[in-house]
Amino acid sequence: MKEGIHPKYLDTVVKCGCGNTFNTHSTVPEIKVDICNVCHPFFTGKLKFVDTAGRIEKFKSKFATAGYASLKKPKKPAAAVDAPAS
């Protein structure tokens, strides 16, 4: 390995939005995350939406009345194709 070109490998504190903290190693001294293994639905078994800006409600209100637009449109009849005479 060349000397002086590699970043420092530090003990790092990882802080989650739920309040959980744990130590690891990285090139930065502190990492902030939104979801960790303590609060993630896959690990907890509880369904929890992480919605910080009301995006889920905005999506539901925007598309609640739309339904399936492709099912409401009338289907076009298949055009008859004339085969060339042999």
One Martini backbone bead per residue (centre of mass of N, CA, C, O) as a GRO file, in nm:
protein
   86
    1MET     BB    1   0.099   0.035   0.019
    2LYS     BB    2   0.049   0.356   0.008
    3GLU     BB    3   0.147   0.645   0.143
    4GLY     BB    4  -0.103   0.901   0.210
    5ILE     BB    5  -0.388   0.797   0.036
    6HIS     BB    6  -0.546   0.702   0.281
    7PRO     BB    7  -0.796   0.694   0.480
    8LYS     BB    8  -0.921   0.713   0.780
    9TYR     BB    9  -0.992   0.458   1.028
   10LEU     BB   10  -1.277   0.479   1.228
   11ASP     BB   11  -1.461   0.522   1.497
   12THR     BB   12  -1.820   0.488   1.475
   13VAL     BB   13  -2.125   0.664   1.512
   14VAL     BB   14  -2.459   0.545   1.500
   15LYS     BB   15  -2.760   0.738   1.431
   16CYS     BB   16  -3.094   0.721   1.492
   17GLY     BB   17  -3.422   0.840   1.486
   18CYS     BB   18  -3.512   0.644   1.738
   19GLY     BB   19  -3.220   0.645   1.929
   20ASN     BB   20  -3.028   0.457   1.820
   21THR     BB   21  -2.698   0.320   1.896
   22PHE     BB   22  -2.379   0.249   1.725
   23ASN     BB   23  -2.079   0.078   1.651
   24THR     BB   24  -1.816   0.138   1.408
   25HIS     BB   25  -1.653   0.155   1.087
   26SER     BB   26  -1.495   0.447   0.930
   27THR     BB   27  -1.425   0.768   0.765
   28VAL     BB   28  -1.636   0.872   0.969
   29PRO     BB   29  -1.742   0.973   1.291
   30GLU     BB   30  -2.054   1.022   1.182
   31ILE     BB   31  -2.387   0.865   1.154
   32LYS     BB   32  -2.706   0.935   1.001
   33VAL     BB   33  -3.021   0.768   1.036
   34ASP     BB   34  -3.360   0.664   0.990
   35ILE     BB   35  -3.303   0.344   0.975
   36CYS     BB   36  -3.297   0.047   1.165
   37ASN     BB   37  -3.307  -0.266   1.321
   38VAL     BB   38  -3.515  -0.162   1.545
   39CYS     BB   39  -3.734   0.001   1.328
   40HIS     BB   40  -3.761  -0.204   1.111
   41PRO     BB   41  -4.013  -0.397   0.974
   42PHE     BB   42  -3.853  -0.658   0.914
   43PHE     BB   43  -3.746  -0.693   1.220
   44THR     BB   44  -4.025  -0.632   1.388
   45GLY     BB   45  -4.314  -0.707   1.226
   46LYS     BB   46  -4.409  -0.412   1.173
   47LEU     BB   47  -4.621  -0.189   1.031
   48LYS     BB   48  -4.440   0.102   0.902
   49PHE     BB   49  -4.463   0.430   0.809
   50VAL     BB   50  -4.228   0.653   0.664
   51ASP     BB   51  -4.361   0.989   0.698
   52THR     BB   52  -4.236   1.317   0.676
   53ALA     BB   53  -4.433   1.476   0.429
   54GLY     BB   54  -4.713   1.340   0.341
   55ARG     BB   55  -4.694   1.145   0.082
   56ILE     BB   56  -4.912   0.931   0.114
   57GLU     BB   57  -5.161   1.117   0.130
   58LYS     BB   58  -5.107   1.263  -0.137
   59PHE     BB   59  -5.129   1.012  -0.316
   60LYS     BB   60  -5.413   0.918  -0.233
   61SER     BB   61  -5.565   1.183  -0.310
   62LYS     BB   62  -5.476   1.191  -0.611
   63PHE     BB   63  -5.558   0.857  -0.675
   64ALA     BB   64  -5.848   0.777  -0.564
   65THR     BB   65  -6.035   0.855  -0.827
   66ALA     BB   66  -5.898   0.713  -1.072
   67GLY     BB   67  -5.807   0.434  -1.079
   68TYR     BB   68  -5.856   0.237  -1.367
   69ALA     BB   69  -5.813   0.374  -1.669
   70SER     BB   70  -5.783   0.123  -1.862
   71LEU     BB   71  -6.079   0.007  -1.792
   72LYS     BB   72  -6.257   0.262  -1.897
   73LYS     BB   73  -6.164   0.223  -2.169
   74PRO     BB   74  -6.233   0.159  -2.477
   75LYS     BB   75  -6.194  -0.082  -2.699
   76LYS     BB   76  -6.029  -0.154  -2.978
   77PRO     BB   77  -6.069  -0.272  -3.270
   78ALA     BB   78  -5.954  -0.496  -3.477
   79ALA     BB   79  -5.776  -0.481  -3.753
   80ALA     BB   80  -5.800  -0.569  -4.071
   81VAL     BB   81  -5.590  -0.793  -4.250
   82ASP     BB   82  -5.459  -0.808  -4.562
   83ALA     BB   83  -5.368  -1.061  -4.753
   84PRO     BB   84  -5.162  -1.154  -4.979
   85ALA     BB   85  -5.158  -1.281  -5.281
   86SER     BB   86  -5.026  -1.592  -5.425
   0.00000   0.00000   0.00000
